[in-house]
């Protein structure tokens, strides 16, 4: 999990089941946004791409850090 997401949750997050809370309100908002021309398929696809890219960058950064640490340890053991 990216540090920024974790810090945001620590700052103002809460653990609760919300997926099925206020369904009628959510459906109303969803319908209103569709009437404004919001393309949910596009929005979902874009968010998916951006999310995967963000996690990929974080994972690549982790791998780079681990490789640097491994290289440092190899030099120390020579």
VENVENZI-V686111 format. One record per helix or strand of 3 or more residues. SS is the DSSP state (alpha for helix, beta for strand). FROM is the first residue (numbers start at 0). TO is the last residue. If there is no record, write none. Layout:
ss:SS from:FROM to:TO
ss:SS from:FROM to:TO
This chain:
ss:alpha from:2 to:11
ss:alpha from:22 to:34
ss:alpha from:39 to:75
